[in-house]
Amino acid sequence: MKRSILTKGAIVCEHVALCSATVRRAVRSEPVAVEDSGWQFLCGEVEMENEENAAIWSVQEVVDYEPSLAAWIDSGIGTVLERSKNCETWHKKS
């Protein structure tokens, strides 16, 4: 894993940030700033997501919270990962 990405920021949905849900969807978009990793980590409940309440964590904090994502952190822009339940294997959608 590239060390420099671990210090960059990632968007974390409010449900994950408040520890009321687990990460079930991860999307990597084009970064909008030097300190942005492009990653978004979401609970997967699209109808419940509210970007205004999202938090910014370092990628390292996300990996510490959900170690199963470590193997995917260097994936390229456009990567979409999903799993249907906590502790299941990640599936790359694109």
C-alpha positions in Angstrom: 0.0 0.0 0.0 1.4 3.4 -0.9 2.1 5.3 2.3 1.2 8.7 0.9 -2.4 7.7 0.3 -2.9 6.8 4.0 -2.5 10.5 5.0 -5.1 11.7 2.5 -8.7 12.5 3.3 -11.7 10.3 2.5 -15.4 10.9 2.8 -17.2 8.7 5.4 -21.0 8.7 5.6 -22.5 9.8 8.9 -23.7 6.3 9.7 -20.2 4.9 9.5 -18.6 7.9 11.2 -21.0 7.5 14.1 -20.4 3.8 14.3 -24.0 3.0 13.7 -23.3 1.1 10.5 -20.4 -0.7 8.8 -18.8 0.2 5.5 -20.6 -1.8 2.8 -19.7 0.4 -0.3 -16.5 2.1 -1.2 -16.1 4.3 -4.3 -13.0 6.0 -5.6 -13.6 9.1 -7.7 -11.2 11.7 -9.1 -9.7 13.6 -6.2 -10.7 17.3 -6.0 -7.7 18.5 -4.1 -4.1 17.4 -3.3 -5.1 16.2 0.1 -8.1 14.2 -1.2 -7.8 10.5 -1.9 -10.9 10.3 -3.9 -12.3 7.6 -1.7 -15.9 7.6 -0.3 -16.8 5.0 2.3 -20.5 4.4 2.7 -23.0 2.2 4.6 -24.7 1.4 1.4 -28.1 2.6 2.4 -28.4 5.2 -0.4 -31.8 6.5 0.7 -30.3 7.3 4.1 -27.1 9.0 2.9 -26.9 12.8 3.4 -23.7 14.3 2.1 -24.1 17.3 4.3 -23.6 15.1 7.4 -20.6 13.2 6.0 -17.2 13.2 7.9 -13.7 13.4 6.6 -11.3 10.8 7.9 -7.8 10.0 6.8 -7.5 6.8 4.7 -5.4 5.4 7.6 -8.4 5.9 10.0 -10.7 4.1 7.6 -8.2 1.1 7.3 -7.9 1.0 11.1 -11.7 1.0 11.4 -12.2 -1.6 8.5 -8.9 -3.5 8.0 -10.5 -5.6 5.1 -10.2 -2.5 2.9 -6.4 -2.3 3.2 -5.9 -4.6 0.1 -8.0 -2.3 -2.0 -6.8 1.2 -1.0 -4.4 1.5 -4.0 -7.2 0.7 -6.5 -7.6 3.1 -9.3 -10.1 5.9 -9.9 -13.5 4.4 -10.9 -13.2 1.5 -8.4 -16.5 0.5 -6.8 -16.5 -2.1 -4.0 -19.5 -3.6 -2.4 -20.5 -6.3 0.1 -24.0 -7.2 1.3 -23.1 -7.8 5.0 -20.4 -6.9 7.4 -17.5 -9.4 7.4 -18.3 -10.6 3.8 -15.7 -10.5 1.0 -15.5 -7.3 -1.0 -16.7 -7.6 -4.6 -15.3 -5.2 -7.2 -18.2 -3.8 -9.3 -16.0 -1.6 -11.6 
